[in-house]
Amino acid sequence: MQNPDSSTGFPDVGRSGLYFGIVLIGANLRAPITGLGPVLPAIQHDLGFNDTTAGLLNSLPLLIFALLSPVAPIVGRRHGLERILGMALLGIALGTVIRSIAMPGALWFGTIVLSSGIAFANVLLPGLVKRDFPTHAAGLVGLYAAAMAGMAGLSAGLAEPVAHMSGLGWQGAIGIWALPALVALFVWMPQFRVRQHYVSSAITGGSAFVSPWRHPVGWQVSLFFAFHSLVFYSLVDWFASYAASRGISLSSAGFMLLVFQVVAVATNLGSAPVIRRLSDQKLLGFSCGLLLLIGTGGLAFMPDLSLLWLTCAGFGAGIAMVTSLSLFGLRTRDHHQAAALSGMAQFIGYSGAATGPLLVGLLHDATGGWIAPLWLLMGSSILAAVFATLAGRSRTIG
């Protein structure tokens, strides 16, 4: 297969469809999830959910991500990355439609379907980037991470206004995000004819394959992913409810979440070239954890400046996402090992992250306030800084 990277660092014209398709897939990996938080109070009111049940609904996608992450590399290797990514987009579109239907259980079933599609794309996309764009990987990772954060921000920011449009309600606010998935699926259709596999041998570059499960770097990358994801999803899922308890309107909370995501987008784009120039990622890793700590600590002790604290957290989240995605390639020797690390990190990462929204709901139910949940997020931010610094050292698995 011809290397799609050119000497100038950009993909060949014949591969531009694949390049654009990767960005579009990235744009669909968070929007269906982040649009739920701002309308969660309306869902709780209509369906009679308490905070614990709402926390379980928020955590369900992350639990699905964790369960399917180890399976995704096997399925991708057997059936081809391009085909499975296309099926993932179809699952995202169908699940988004299903969960917006006013039928008993549709919200839960649709969430499972769309989350399954996102889980496969989460794991397989970094491996595809490392395989087909090896000299342009950091830039493409930054671009699709920016698309992911940008659409996630739009989803959070538009959820409340769309819900108030005549006849749509919260069902329309979460169902409308099937459209971007269908657009991405249309663009990706030519890739269904391509069947390419991961490296079939466990021996690459003359050295024995080393599983990330048996290497400290694999655990450091995975725990970094877990703790920054826990903070991110807890903020996205619960900030609207927190803001309401502080007298902030839902529309204002949605705007703040939009700012949070916009800042993350800008940081995604800015971090990618920095990663390429640094000899290691220790400083970036420590910085993202520190920014998340400032953001969550500020919300706990100075809630009147919530927009400022969400902005700080947005910087931290943006650095964390691009750095962790880039580490899948930087800490491995080939796309076969990168896929294994991606599967491990996302299994451990989303297992940990799934506990975040659920624990926030449980702690809020148990204490009747937000201090205990925010202490949880502050502690997680500190651990994110620790493991990010360790994972940022210039080493490879094996």
N, C-alpha and C positions, 0 to 999 in steps of 0.2 A: 504493500500500500504506500502510495506517495505521501511524504510528509506534508501535511497541510499548512505547516508554518513556512513562511517565506523568509528570506534573508532580511527583510525589512521589519520582521516581527508581526506581520499581519497575515491572515489566512489567504490562500489562493482564492481567486474569483469563483472557481468551481466548488469551493467549500463554504462559501458565504452563507448559503442556505442553512447548513449545519450550524455555523457560528450564530446566526440570527435565531435559529430554533432553540439553541441552548439558552440564550438570553430569555426567550419567551417562556421556556419551561421554568427557569428561575423565577420569573415574574408571577408564577402560579403556586409557588411553594409555601406562601404564608398568608396571602390575602383571604382565602376562605376561612382561616382561623382567626386572624386579628379582627375581622369584621364582627365577630360574635360578642366581644367584650362590651362595646358601647350599647348594644341592645339587650345585654343580659338582664338588666332589671326588668325590661318589658317581658322577656321570656319567663322570668321567675314569676311575674305577676299573672301572666296568662296561663301558665302551666302549673302554678303552685309549687315551684321548686324552692326549697330552703337553700341556705348558703352552702351546705355540704353537698347537696345534689348538684347545685350549679358548679361547685368546684370539681365534682366528678366529670361533668360535661366538659369543662375546660381542660381537664387532664386526659380525657379519652383519646384525643389525637396523639398526644405524646406517648401514651401507653401503646397505641398501635405502631407508632414509629419505632419504639423500642423492640416490640415483638417481631416486627418484620425486617428490621435492619440486618440481622445475621442471615436471613434467607435471601435477601435481594442480590448479593453477589453471585450466589449459586444459580438463581434463576436467570440473571443477566448473562452469565457465562454459558448457560445451556441454550438459551433462546436468542441471544444477541442483545446488546445494549440498546440499539436503536428501537427494536420492536417492543421491548419491555417499557422503555420510556414513553413510547406512543400509547401503549395500553395504560400506563400510569396517568397520562393526560386524560384519557377517556374516563378512567375511574374518578378523577377529580371533578370532571364536568358532570357525570351522572350523579355522584354523591352530593354535589352542591345543589342540584335540582331536587333530588329526593328529600333532603332535609328541610327544604322550604315548603313542602307539601303539608297541608293541614290534615294529617292523618296520625292516629296513635302510633307511636314508635318511630315515625319517619325521621324525626330530628336525630334520634340515636343511630338508626340504621344508616342514614345518609352520612352522618359524621364518620362512621366506621368505613364506609366505602371511599369517601374522598380522602380520608386519612391514610388508607392503604395505598392509594395512588401516590400521595405525597411521599410516603415512606420509601417506596421504590425509587422515586426520582431523587430524593435526598441522598441516597447512598450511591446510586449509579452515575449521577452527573459528574462528580469530581473525577471518577475513574475515566469517563469518556473524555473529559478535558485534558487529563494528563496523557492519555493515549494519542489523541488526534491533534492536540495543540501543545506539544511539550515545551516549546520555546516561548510560548505566548500564554502559558497557563495562568500566571498570577494576574495578568491584566484581564483575562476572560473571567476568572473567578471573581475579581472585583466588580466586573460589569454585571454578571448575573446575580451577584449578591446585592448590588445596588438596585437592580430591577426587582429583586425579591423584597427588599426593604421598602422601595418606593411604592409598589403596589400594596404592600401590607399597610403602609401609612395611609394611602388613599382609601383602602377598605375601612380602616378604623375611623378616618375623618369623615367619610361619606355615609357611614352606617346610620347615624341618627337622622340626618336630613332625608335620606332615601326612605327610612322607616316612616317619616311623617308625610310622604307623598301620598296622595289620595289612593286608597285601596291597596297599598303595598304592605305597610306594617313591617314588623321585624322579619317576616318571611321573605318579603321582597328585598330587604336590606342584605340578607345573607344569600339569597338565591341568585342575585344579579351577577355574582362572581363566577357563574358557570360560563359566561360569555368570553372572558379572556382565555379560559381553558380551551374552549372550542376554537378560538382563533389560533392558539398555539398548536392545537391538534391538526388543523388545516395546513399550517406551515410545515409541520413535521411529517406529513403524509409521505413525501418522497423517501424518507428514511426507513419506512417499513420494508422497502425492497432490499435493504442492506442487512446482511447477517454477518457480523464480525464478533469474535469471541475474545475473551481475555487470554493472556498467555496460558497455554494448556499445560505447560510443564511447571513443576514446582522448583525448577532450577533456572535461575535467571542470572545472566552476567557471570556465569561460571561459579557462582556461590549458591549454597543451599538456601532455600526459602526459609525465612524466619517469621513465624507468626507473631503479630503484634500482641496477642494474648499472653505470650511468654516473654515479653520485653518491657522494661520499665517505661520506655518512651511511649509505647502504646497506651499504658495506663495513665501517664501524665497528660497526653493529648485528650484521652477520653474523659478524665475527671475535669479538665479545663472546660471541655464542651458541656459537661453536665452542669457545672455550677453557673456558668454564664447563661446557659439556656434556662435554668431554673429562675434566675432573676428576670430575664427577658419576658418569658411567658407569664410569670406572675404579675408583672407590671401591666402587660397588655390585657390580661384577662380581668384584673381586679382594680385597675386604677379608676375606672368610671365609678365603681361602687365606693371606693375610698373617697373620691372627689365629692360624690353626693353627700357623704357624711360630714364633709367640711363646708357644705353649702355651695358647692360649685355645680353649675348646671351641667346636664348631660352633653349639651352642645359644646360648652366650653371644654369639658373633659375630652370630647372627641377631637377638638382642635388641638389640645395639648398632646394627645397621642399622635396626631398627624405631625406636629412639630418633632416629637420624639423620633418618628420614622424618617422624616425628611433629613434630620441631622444624621441619622444612621446611614442614609443613602449617600450623603456627601462624604461621610467618613469612609464608607465602603470604597468609593471611587478614589479618595485620597490615600487610603492605606495601601492599595495594590502596588503603586510604583515605589512606595517606601519599602515594602517587603522585598521587592526585587533588589534594592540597593543595600539593604542591611546584611551584615555577615551572620547575624542571628536575630531572633525575634523576642529576646528576653525583655527588652525595654517596652516593646509594644504590649507584650503580655501583662507586665506589671501595670502599665498605664491603663489598660482597659479595666482591670480589676479595681484600681484606685478610683476611676471615674464612676464605675457602678456603685462603689461604696459611698462616694460623695452624693450621688443621686438618691440612693435609698436612705442614707442618713439624713439628708436634707428634708425628705418627705416626712420622716419621723419627727424631726425636731423644729422644723420651720415650714409647715405646710402652706403658709400664705405665699411662699415663693415656689409653688409646685412647678410652674413652667420652667423656671431656672433649673430645678433639680431633674426634671425630665430631659432637659437639654443635655445636662451632664451625663445622664444615663444613656442618652442617645449616642453621644460620642463613644462611650464605653462599649455599648452594644455593637456599634458599627465596626470598631476596631476588633472586637472579639470575634464577630462572625467571619470577617475576611481572614483573620489570622488563623482561626481554627480550621476553616476550609482549606487554606493554603498549606497548613501543616500536614494534611493528608498526603500531599504530594512531596512536600519538602522533607519529611521524615521517612520517606520510603524510596526504594530504588527503581521501581517500575509500577505500571498501572495495575498489575496483578496484586502487588502488595498494598498499593494505595487503596484498592477496593476493599481489601481485607481490613485495613485500618479504618476506613470510612464506615464499614459495617460494624466493627467493634465500638468505635467512638460514638456512633449514633445509637447503638443499643444501650450502652452504659449511659451516654449523655441524656437520652430521652427517658430512660428509666428514672434517672435522677430528676430530670426536669419535670416529669409528670407528677412527682410528689409536691412540687412547688405550689401550683394553683390549688391542689387538694388540701395541702397543709395550711395554706392561707385561709381557705374557707373554714377548716376545722378550728384553727386558732381564733378566727374572728367569732365563730359561733361560741367557742368556749369562754372567751374573755370579754366579748361584747365590744371590743375596740380594735385599733389597728397597730398599736405599739408592738405587740408580740409578733404579728406577721412581718412587720418591717424589720424587727431584729433578726428574724429568719433570713430576710433578704440581705441584710448587712453582713451577716456571717457568711452567707454564700458568696458574696462579692469578695470578701477577704480570701476565701479558699480559691476562688477563680484566679485571683492575682498570684497566689502561691503556685498553683499547678500550671498556669500559663507561663510563669517565669521558668519553671523547670522544663516544660515542653519546648520553650523557645530557644534552648541551647542548641547549637549547631551539631546535631548528631542524626544518624539514620538508624532505623531498625536493622539489626544484623550487621 
